[in-house]
């Protein structure tokens, strides 16, 4: 069960995404979860995976989970079926929006580059439950295939 802080952040991001995509409805399959289905004015639907990166202020990295190490199963980027990945970075007041498949491909291709700003975390991800990619926040902010939605001045 997500904490109230996490649920409030997710609600905030979903509200912003509804406005960004001019969606007429937002469904949460299976109740409260990180995925939402937005219905567009023409009737089309897009799925979004929503994450909040609370630790980015402290680490200056963004974290993208790929594995649940407790259950030894894919999670996050490797498990999502969403069309868009929306990662809220509260201390910088933006939502990073991108294609999760392209994001995972990019990380996989560049994780071994010399001096890469992309690193695979240790198997417990620092929380005893996950593994994924940590990426320098400033590096991600400059990728041309990433959209940063400014939410400064908005109430969460």
ABEGO torsion letter per residue (X at the ends): XBBAAAAAAAAAAAAAAAAAAGBABBBBBGEBBABBBBBBAAGBBBBBBBBBBAAAAAAGBBBBBABBAAAGBBBEAAABABABBBBBBAAAGBBBBBBAAAAAAAAAAAAABBGBABBBBBAAGGAGABBBBBBBAAAAAABAABBBBBABGBBX
